[in-house]
Amino acid sequence: MRSVISRAKWAVPLALGAILLASACSSSSSKSTATTAAPATTASGSGGASSAKPLKVALILPSAKNDLSFSQSMYQALEGLKDKFNLQIAVTDNAYVVQDAANAIRQYASEGYNLVIAHGSQYGSTLQQLAPQFPKVSFAWGTAGSTFNQPNIFAYQIAANEGAYVQGYVAAMLSKSHTIGEIGPINVGDGQLYADGFKAGALAADPKANVRLTFTGSFSDVSLMANAAKAYIAGGADMLTGSAQAVVGAIGVAKSSNVAWFGNDADQSSLAPQQVVSSNVYDWTGILTQMLTAIDSGTLGGASYTATLGNGGMKIVFNSGYPLPANVQAQAQKLIDQITSGSLTVPQ
């Protein structure tokens, strides 16, 4: 395997400050390319062996690729498909400044990458402008469902409200103060869906619950998330949740205050082993497989995909280190089964 690592001039370091684990976040931005001489494999649904020529895929992330949140969920899924589709993967992470991300997207497209994935709802307008300029390159973005009617854009989203509903229901069952705090980045995309679903689940379990919601206005500002968590706890909240890569700040507050936390995007139990109850984990493997199979067969875009509890694009992972009562976990599983089967429709 040949690897080349170089600094990307557009990637700006994300100063996270003192957070829970140094391993949870990268200290600098980077553009890295890994070339793997993988054997020819059969792509799922492609009907034949993939070409010996690598498929070049670029991934632009708004935070560190090991952030235990939104960015890591996509990076891990893509890495997991490297051998199956003979991928040559390049990553630019910590591209939280949209213009920096736009520069990276343009450069990858001009270098002839087959697929450029812009993993963040903030990148949508950039792809809308750039895709027509590179008609032979496939682009993908999420979490939203619009392809902008472009034949070389794939769109993906996640029904985060489904997993959030289950976790909100559990939170209300566990809460003694009947006060629950939610912290989001910006009220768009899966962040909005998660917030709405969690509140709906909590109120379904306890109609009198006081579910408080704050959007910080930032995906990356750890201090804003931490301050919101402190305010909720001061106001009596004993259950907290949040989404976006900056939640490490809020999780740190939950841990130090011994307040229960419900994770989103990735399994966050390692950040607070005794406080994380469960995590709503995103798995983009299925959606990526469909995209890569389409590209392998000559389709460059024009499709939109949704990850759900039912199709395995999302799952609830319970933390074995949290003493969850058996009746509460049983109720959670019942809800998961009902949502999966379609007998329960989660509000949006």
N, C-alpha and C positions, 0 to 999 in steps of 0.2 A: 504494500500500500504506500502511495506517495502522498505526503501532506505538505501543504504550503500555508503558512499563516502570516498575514500582514496586517498592519494597522490601516483602518479605513478613515480617511480624513473627514468624512461626514459624520462619523459616529461620535456622539458626545457622552462622556462618562456620566453615569447616573449616581449622584451622591446620595447614598441611602443613609448615611450617618450610622449611628450605633443601633444595629438591629439584632434580631435574635441569633441568627447563625451566619457566620461568614460564608458558609458553603451555600446558603440559600440564594445569594445574589452575587453577580460578577462585579468586580471593581472597575472594569473598563469596557468600552465598546470594542468590538472586533469584527473583522470580516475574515472568516476562515473557510478554506476549501479543502475537502477531503475526497480523494479519488480512490475508488475501490475496484480492483479487478475481480468483480464478482462473476461467478459462472452464469451462463445463460439460464434463466428460470422462466417458468410459465406464469404470466400475470393472470390474476383471477379474472375470469370472464373474457380474456383476450383470445383464447382459442389456440394459442401457440406460444413458442418460446420467445422471450424478449430478445431484442437485438443485442449483439455483443458490444455495440457502441453504447457508452453510458448515456443515460438520460440526465441532463444537467438541470438541477433544481436549486433555485435560490430562495432563501427564507429570510424575510425581514421581520424582526421582532421589536416590540416597543420597550421591552425590558430584558433582563438577563435570561439566557436560555435555560438556566437552572434556578429560576425564581420561585419554584414550588407554587406556581400559579399559572396564569394564562399563557405565557410564552413557553414555559416548560412543557405544557400539555401538547402543544403542536410540535415542538422540537423532538420530543420523545416518540411521537407517532411517526414522524417522517423518518427518523433514524431507524425505527423498527421495520421500515419497508425498504431500506437501502439495498439489501441483498436480493430481495424478491424482484425488484424492478431495475436492478443494476443502476442505482442512482449515484451521481456525483453531486454532493450537497455542499452548498456554500451558505454561510449564515452571517447575517449582520444583525447583532442584537443591540439593545439599549438605544435603538433609534426612536426615542420618544419625541424628538422634534420632527414634525411632519416634513419639513423641507429637507432635512437630512435623509429621511427615509425615501423621499422622492428622488433625491440624487442617486441613492443606492439602487432603487428600482430601475431607473433609467440606465444606469451603467450595466447592470446585469442583463437587461434586455438588449442593449447594444453589443454585449459580448456574446450574444447568441444562446443564452440559457433557454431551455425548452419550456420551463415553467418558473414563474416568479410569484411566490406566495407572500402577500402583504397581510400579515396576521394582526389586524386591528381595524375596527370600524372607522377610525380616524383617517385611514388611508384610501377610502373609497373614491373620493373626488380625484385623487392623484391617478388611480388606475383608469378612471373615466377619461381623463385627459391623455394619458400615455398609450393606452391600449391601441387606439386607431393608428398610432405612429409606428407600431411594431406588430403588424398583422400576422406574422408567422410565429409570434411568441404567445404562449398561454399565460394568462395572469389569473390569480385567485385572491379573494379577500373575504374576510369575515370579521365580525359576525353580523351579517345582514344578508338579505335574500336577493338583492338586485344585481343583475348582470349589466345593467344600463343598456340592454339590447345590443351588447357587443358580442360578436361571435367568438372572440378569444378571451372572454372573461368567465371564470367560474365563480360562483358565490356560495358561501356556506354560512349557516347559522345553527344555533343550538336552542332547543326548547328548554332553556334553563329554568323556566317557571315550573317545570314538572318536578325536577329534583328539589328545587327550592320549596315547593309546596310540602313535600314530605318532611324536609328539615324544619320548616316553620311549624308544622304540626307537632313534631317532636319537641321543639323548643317550648311551645306553649304548655305541653304536658309536663315538662320538667320545671318550668318557671314557678318559683314561690312568690316572687314579687309581682307577677303578672305584667312586668315591664320588660320589653325586648327592644334591643337597638340594632338597626341595620345601617351599614355604611357602604355607599356606592361611589363610583368615580363620577360619571356623567350619565344622565338619564336617557341613554340610548342603548341599542343593541342588547346583548345578553345581560349587561349590567342592570338595565331597566327590567327585563324579564325576570331576572333572579329576584330583584327587590320586590316586585309585585307578587310573584309566586310565593315567596317566603311569608309575606304579610297575609296573603289569602289563606295559606295553610295554618298560620298561627290563629287567625280569627275563626277558622273552621273548628279548631280544637277548643278555643276559649274566646267566645264572642266579646268578652269584656276586657280582653288583653289590650294593653297600651303598647302598640307597635310604633316605634318612632323611626323615622327614616331621614338620613342626611346624605346628600350628594356633595362631595368635596369639590367637584369641578376639575379634578386631576386624576389621571391614571397612575401617576408616579410619585406624588408627594406623600412620603411616609409620615411626616409630622402631622399633616392634616388628618390622616386616618387615625393616628394615635390620639390626637386631641379630641376627635369625635368620640372615640371609645371612652376616654376619661370622662367626658361630659355625660355620656349615657350612664356610666357606672355611678357617677356622683348623683344622678337623678334616680337611682334605684334599679337600673337594669341588671338582671342576673343572667341574661342570655344575649349573646352578641353574634353577629354574622356580617359578612362583607364580601365584596368582589373587587377585582383588579389586582395588579401586581404590588400595589402599595399596602395591601392588607397586613404585611409583616409588621407594620407599626402598630396596628390595632391588635394583632395577635399577641404582640409583646405586652401590651397593656392588660389584655385578658389573662395572660399567664401570671403576671406579677400580682394581679388582683384576685386570682383564682376564680375567674368568671368563665362560664362555659362559652365555647366558641364553635360555630358551625362553618366549615370551610367550603370553598368553591374553587372551581377550575382544576385543582389537583389535591391529592391527599396531603393535608397540612398537619397531620397528627405529630410529625416529628418536631414541629416548631413549638408545640405545647402538649406534650404527651398526656398530661393529666386533665387538660382543659378542653381539648378538641373532642367533641362528641362524635361527629361524623363529617364527611366531606362529600360534596357533590362533584364528582370527578368527570372531566371531559376526556373522551377518547376519540380522536379524529381519524383513527386508522381506517375505518370503513369509508369515510368520505374521501380521504386521500386515495384509497384504493380505487374508488370509482373514477376520480379525476385522472389518475395515472393510466388506468385502463382505457379511458376515453382518448387520452393523448396518444397512447400506443396504437389505437385504431384510427387515428387521424382526425379526431374531433378536438378542437382547440379550446372550446368553451361553450358558452350559451346555456349552461345548466346551473341550477341552484339546488343545494342539498341541505337537509336539516337533520341534525343529530338529536335523538330522543332516548328516553329510557327503553322504549320498545325495540329500537334497532341497535342497541348497544353503544350508541354514541355518548351515553352518559350513564353513570351508575353511582349509587350511594355506597360509600365505603365507611363502615363503622369502625371506630377506634377501639381496639381491644383493651386499651389502657384506661378507658372511661367506664365507670360502673353503671352502664345503662340498664335500667330495670327490664326484665324479660317482657313484661306486658307492653312497655313502650316500644321495644324493638319489634315485637309481634305486630303492633298497630302500624308501625312504619312499613314493614314488609307487606302488610295487607294493602296499604295505600299504593305501594310500588306495583303490586300485582294488578290492582284495579286500574291504575293509569296505563300500564303496559297492555292490558286486555282491551282498553277503550271504554270500560264501564264507568270510569271516572274521568271527566274532562276538567282539566285545571284551568281556572280563569287566566286570561292574559291581560 
